[in-house]
Amino acid sequence: MSRFIFAVLTVFLAGCSIFPKPEGTAVNYFDIQPASVTAQTGTAPKIMILPFQTESTYGSRMVFKVNEHQVKFDEFNRWAAPPDEMVRALLSTYFSGNKEQGGQPEFTIEGDILKFCCDLPDKTVTVTIAIVCREYPSQRIAWREVFTRNVKIEQETAGAFAAAASRGTVEIAEAIRGRLTAVK
């Protein structure tokens, strides 16, 4: 009898690892790096993009706001990388043209991703990033600003969420570029 209980307990503890996943539960991965983002050159100073931080809520699972007090963490629609890594990669690509001018960077940019979610009732994706720009190499703070972009979506899908998050992040990159150009 104890062998039977041990065998049942072993199968129970192994759980889903021995049972196939139900049909239609494939995990989809999304990125915010658009194919059309090209390195910006010109009047903006040379910058170095430092690592970003993300609020613990915004990990690899997409976050959908269902109503005023409820969010849904989507198990089957995930980011290809955490939002902080995707935003840093997009900004690095966006500002990489300024590095081609050679020499040391004039500024560093770091940030905190404060909001990166899709509000289903409003059909809006919100990207909020707090940016700190420092002079390089002194590390004196040149400016700080919280940038928020709300992008409307037509469909309530993960793909629409990713596309809108991409647009919002590119708009924030353009706003950062404007601030940097004003400082220079």
N, C-alpha and C positions, 0 to 999 in steps of 0.2 A: 504494500500500500504506500509506503514512504517513497518508493521508486516512482510510482505513478504520480504522486504529488510533486516530486522533484521534477519529473518530465513535464508536467503541466505548467509548473511554475517557471521552468526554463523557457518554454515556448511563450508564456505570457510575458516574461521579462524581455525576451527578444523582440516582442512587439511587431511593429510594422516592418522590421528588417527582413522577415521571412515571407511577408505578404506583399504582393505587387501593389503599386500605387493605382488608385482608381483611374479610369480613363478620363482624359480631359484635364488632368491636374499638372500639366507641364508648367515649369517655371519660365517666365519670360523676363529678359533682361533689357534694360534701356539705358541709354547714355544721353548726355545733354550736349555733347560736342557736335555741332552742326558741320556738315561738309563745306558750307559756304563761309565759315569764319576764316579769314585770312589775316596774316600778320599786318598790323597797322604801323605805318611808318610816318615820319613827318615831324610835327612840332612837339609831340609829347616827349618828355625826358626819358632816359634809359631807366628802367626799373627792374628790380628783382622781386619775384613773387615768392613769398615765404609760405610755409604750411598754414593752412586754414584749420579752424576748429568747427565742430558741428555740435549743436545741442544734442543731447543723448537721444532725444525722440527721433531724430532724423538719421537713421542708419541705412542699411541696404534695402529694407522694405519700404515701398511707397506708402505715403501717409495721405489718407483721404479724410477730410472733415465731412462727417455725415450730417450733423446738425450742430447747434450752438455748443453743446457740451459733449459731443461724442466724436471720436476719431476711429478710423479703421486702418489697421496695419495690414497691407495686402501681402499675403504669403506667396502668391503666384505671379506677382508683378513686382520686380525688384530693380534696383539700380545696379548697373554694371560695376560700380564702385561707390563708396560712400559719397554723399553730396560734397563734402569738403574737398575730396580728391578731384571730383569732376569739375568743380568750380575753379580750383587752382589750375587744372590742366587747360580749361577753356581760357582763363586769363593769361596763362603762360603763352598759349598760341596767339592770342589777340595782341599781346604786347611784344612778341618775339622779334618783330621787325625793328624795334628800337635798339635791340641788342647788337644788330648787325653794324651799328655805327662804331662799335669797338669801345674799349675803355671800361672803366668801372661804372656800375650803376649810380645814378644820382639819388634814387629813392628806393625804399623797400615798401612792399605792400603786404599786409597780413590782414586776416579777417576772421570773423565768427559768423557762421551761418545761423541766423536766428529763426528763420522760418523757411520751409521748403515743402509746401503741401498744396493739395488740390481741395478746394472748397466745393463740394458737389452741389449744394443748394444754390450757390451763387455762380456756378460754372466758371470759377476763377482759380488760377494758379498763382500763389503768392511766393515770391522769392525775396527774402529780407536778409541783407548782409551788412554787418557792422565792419567798416574798413578803417584801418589805421595806416597812415602813410608816414614814413619816417625818412629823414634825410640820411643819406649814406655817405660816409661811414660813421658820422657822429651819433646816429640813432635818435636825434632830436625829433619830436613829433612835429610834422609839418601841418597835418590836419587829420581829423577824424570825422566820419560821417556814417550814418545809417542810411542805406539805400534800400528802398522797397519798390518792387515792380509787381503789379497785378496784371495778369494776362488772361483775357477771356478765352474760353474753349468752347467749341461747338458741340463736341461729343464728350461724354463722360467715360473716356477710355484711358488706359495707361499710356498709350501712344500719344494721345492728345496732351496728357499731363507732361510727358517728356518733352514734346515739341514746345509747349508753352514755357516750361522751366528753362529750356534752352534760350528762347526769345528773351525772357526776363533777365537771364544772366548776361546775355550779349548787351542788352540795354544798360545794365549796370556797368559793364565794361566800358561802354561809351561814355557814361556819366563819370566814371573814374578818370577816363582819358581827358574829359573836359576839366576836371579839377586839377589834374596834373599839368595840363597846358596853362591853366591860370596861375599856377604856382611858379612855373619856370620863368 
